Amino acid sequence: MAAGNISLPGPLFAEIRTAAEAQHRTADELAADAICQYLKEQSWVQFVERNERRARDMGITEGDVDRLIAEYRSENRQHGR
């Protein structure tokens, strides 16, 4: 694991330490888990935004989604997939 330093406001660090102690973990473990969760969420947000832009550029609306899924599934069944 790489070492680094992050500065946090005192009250926030105190909350992290208290929460970590309640879970029998270190503050570093709790903070690392929270940061990983944040990064995963941001990755998902970016994925959604990117694909919403693609759909808009292609002229696909939310109302088209169910029909497009049905067409896709039907084509896959016809081709044995």
SULZIBEL-V15551 format. One line per field, one symbol per residue. ss: DSSP state (H for helix, E for strand, L for the rest). psi: psi as a letter, one per 30 degrees, with the letter a starting at -180 (. if undefined). Layout:
ss: ???
psi: ???
//
This chain:
ss: LLLLLLLLLHHHHHHHHHHHHHLLLLHHHHHHHHHHHHHHHHHHHHHHHHHHHHHHHHLLLHHHHHHHHHHHHHHHHHLLL
psi: kkklkkklkeeeeeeeeeeeefghlleeeeeeeeeeeeeeeeeeeeeeeefeeeeeefgkleffeeeeeeeeeeeeefgg.
//
